[in-house]
């Protein structure tokens, strides 16, 4: 099972990816969490990524790919993965697809697209900032991140739809309902390919 979560910041990608990871017994690979660990550890990748993250900008493709190659390989060997936060641009998706085809056995099973209204996204992220102390969730940075998503990441839906991989999910529902909808959609995709 190889899944990709695509949704704007605050839509619940991480929450649902964690649940899917447990449900299917696959690795949850969050590019944001991995990047924050790199920053905290002061690695070469982390030092470069820190400025991008603090501004709410996308980290350069080559850094993210470099960071993810080994975790994806390990995950595939252990049964699969759910990617959360990468790719974020069509260019990244094209590079990841080329790598996946060359690597073999790492191609996506489905792309889960969580759809949530913008005002709800802002509310969720401001609440998260207050409860988790996330310094990258200020009102100004949130608006910038949502604009970056609209411009850079939303086009992924067309890219993956063209490959028949996208399942659209109403992410504005409660957490349990969203999870049930995702699992039902994934199972439908899997049975359609059998």
C-alpha positions as CSV (number, residue, x, y, z in Angstrom):
1,X,0.0,0.0,0.0
2,X,1.5,3.3,-1.1
3,X,-0.5,6.4,-0.4
4,X,-0.1,10.1,-0.8
5,X,-2.0,12.8,1.1
6,X,-2.6,16.0,-0.7
7,X,-4.4,18.8,1.1
8,X,-3.8,22.4,2.2
9,X,-2.1,23.1,5.5
10,X,-4.5,22.5,8.4
11,X,-6.7,20.0,6.5
12,X,-5.7,17.1,8.8
13,X,-3.1,15.3,6.6
14,X,-1.0,14.4,9.5
15,X,-3.9,13.1,11.6
16,X,-5.3,11.0,8.9
17,X,-1.9,9.8,7.7
18,X,-1.1,8.6,11.2
19,X,-4.4,6.7,11.3
20,X,-3.9,5.2,7.9
21,X,-0.4,4.1,8.9
22,X,-1.8,2.2,11.9
23,X,-4.8,0.8,10.0
24,X,-2.7,-0.6,7.1
25,X,0.5,-1.3,9.0
26,X,2.6,1.1,6.8
27,X,5.1,3.8,7.5
28,X,3.9,7.4,7.9
29,X,6.4,9.7,6.2
30,X,5.7,13.3,7.0
31,X,8.1,15.6,5.0
32,X,7.3,18.5,7.5
33,X,8.2,16.4,10.5
34,X,11.3,15.0,8.9
35,X,12.4,18.5,7.9
36,X,11.7,19.8,11.4
37,X,13.9,17.0,12.8
38,X,16.6,17.9,10.4
39,X,16.4,21.6,11.6
40,X,16.4,20.6,15.2
41,X,19.4,18.3,14.7
42,X,21.3,21.1,12.8
43,X,22.1,18.9,9.8
44,X,23.2,20.3,6.5
45,X,19.6,19.8,5.1
46,X,18.2,21.3,8.3
47,X,20.3,24.5,8.2
48,X,19.2,25.2,4.6
49,X,15.6,24.2,5.2
50,X,15.2,26.4,8.4
51,X,14.9,29.7,6.5
52,X,12.3,28.3,4.1
53,X,10.2,26.8,6.9
54,X,10.2,30.0,9.0
55,X,8.9,32.0,6.0
56,X,6.3,29.4,5.1
57,X,8.0,28.8,1.7
58,X,8.6,25.4,0.0
59,X,11.9,23.8,0.7
60,X,13.9,23.2,-2.6
61,X,13.0,20.0,-4.4
62,X,16.5,18.5,-4.3
63,X,16.7,18.8,-0.5
64,X,13.4,17.1,0.1
65,X,14.1,14.3,-2.4
66,X,17.5,13.8,-0.8
67,X,15.9,13.6,2.6
68,X,13.1,11.2,1.5
69,X,14.8,8.6,-0.7
70,X,16.0,6.3,2.1
71,X,12.9,6.5,4.2
72,X,10.7,5.6,1.2
73,X,12.9,2.6,0.3
74,X,12.8,1.3,3.9
75,X,9.0,1.8,4.0
76,X,8.5,-0.2,0.8
77,X,10.6,-3.0,2.1
78,X,8.3,-3.1,5.2
79,X,5.0,-3.1,3.4
80,X,4.4,0.5,2.2
81,X,3.9,4.1,3.2
82,X,1.7,7.1,3.4
83,X,3.4,10.2,2.3
84,X,2.3,13.4,4.0
85,X,3.6,16.7,2.6
86,X,5.5,15.6,-0.5
87,X,5.4,16.1,-3.4
88,X,4.1,19.7,-3.1
89,X,4.6,20.8,-6.7
90,X,4.0,19.2,-10.1
91,X,7.7,19.4,-10.7
92,X,8.4,17.4,-7.5
93,X,5.7,14.9,-8.5
94,X,7.2,14.4,-12.0
95,X,10.7,13.9,-10.4
96,X,9.3,11.5,-7.8
97,X,7.4,9.6,-10.5
98,X,10.5,9.3,-12.6
99,X,12.5,8.0,-9.6
100,X,9.6,5.6,-8.6
101,X,9.5,4.1,-12.1
102,X,13.3,3.7,-12.1
103,X,13.3,2.3,-8.5
104,X,10.3,-0.1,-9.2
105,X,7.7,-1.1,-6.6
106,X,7.3,2.3,-5.0
107,X,4.6,3.8,-7.3
108,X,1.5,5.2,-5.7
109,X,-1.7,3.1,-5.0
110,X,-3.9,6.2,-4.4
111,X,-3.7,10.0,-3.8
112,X,-6.0,11.1,-1.0
113,X,-7.2,14.7,-1.5
114,X,-8.7,16.3,1.6
115,X,-11.0,19.2,0.7
116,X,-11.6,21.8,3.5
117,X,-12.9,25.4,3.3
118,X,-10.2,28.1,3.7
119,X,-11.8,29.8,6.8
120,X,-11.8,26.4,8.5
121,X,-8.2,25.8,7.6
122,X,-7.2,29.1,9.2
123,X,-9.2,28.4,12.3
124,X,-7.6,25.0,12.7
125,X,-4.1,26.2,12.3
126,X,-4.5,29.1,14.7
127,X,-5.9,26.7,17.3
128,X,-3.0,24.3,16.7
129,X,-0.5,27.1,17.1
130,X,-2.1,28.0,20.5
131,X,-2.2,24.4,21.8
132,X,1.1,23.0,20.3
133,X,3.2,26.2,20.4
134,X,4.0,25.8,16.7
135,X,6.0,29.0,15.8
136,X,5.4,28.4,12.1
137,X,1.6,28.9,12.5
138,X,1.3,32.7,12.8
139,X,-1.7,34.4,11.1
140,X,0.6,35.9,8.5
141,X,2.5,32.7,7.8
142,X,-0.8,30.7,7.6
143,X,-2.2,33.0,4.9
144,X,1.1,32.8,3.0
145,X,1.2,29.0,3.3
146,X,-2.4,28.8,2.0
147,X,-1.5,31.0,-0.9
148,X,1.5,28.9,-1.7
149,X,-0.6,25.8,-1.6
150,X,-3.2,27.3,-4.0
151,X,-0.4,28.3,-6.4
152,X,2.0,25.4,-6.1
153,X,0.3,22.3,-4.7
154,X,-3.3,22.4,-5.8
155,X,-2.2,21.7,-9.5
156,X,-1.1,18.3,-8.2
157,X,-4.8,17.2,-8.2
158,X,-5.0,17.6,-12.0
159,X,-1.6,15.8,-12.4
160,X,-2.7,12.8,-10.4
161,X,-6.3,12.8,-11.6
162,X,-4.8,12.3,-15.1
163,X,-3.3,9.1,-13.8
164,X,-6.5,7.9,-12.2
165,X,-5.1,8.0,-8.6
166,X,-7.1,10.8,-6.8
167,X,-9.9,10.1,-4.3
168,X,-11.6,13.4,-3.1
169,X,-12.6,13.4,0.5
170,X,-14.6,16.0,2.5
171,X,-12.1,16.9,5.1
172,X,-14.5,19.3,6.9
173,X,-16.2,16.4,8.6
174,X,-15.2,14.9,12.0
175,X,-12.0,13.0,12.2
176,X,-13.6,9.6,12.4
177,X,-16.0,10.3,9.5
178,X,-13.1,11.5,7.3
179,X,-11.1,8.4,8.2
180,X,-14.0,6.1,7.3
181,X,-14.5,7.9,4.0
182,X,-10.8,7.6,3.2
183,X,-10.6,3.8,3.9
184,X,-13.8,3.2,1.9
185,X,-12.4,5.1,-1.1
186,X,-9.0,3.4,-0.9
187,X,-10.6,-0.1,-0.7
188,X,-12.8,0.9,-3.7
189,X,-9.6,1.8,-5.7
190,X,-7.9,-1.4,-4.6
191,X,-10.8,-3.6,-5.6
192,X,-11.1,-1.8,-8.9
193,X,-7.5,-2.8,-9.7
194,X,-7.7,-6.4,-8.7
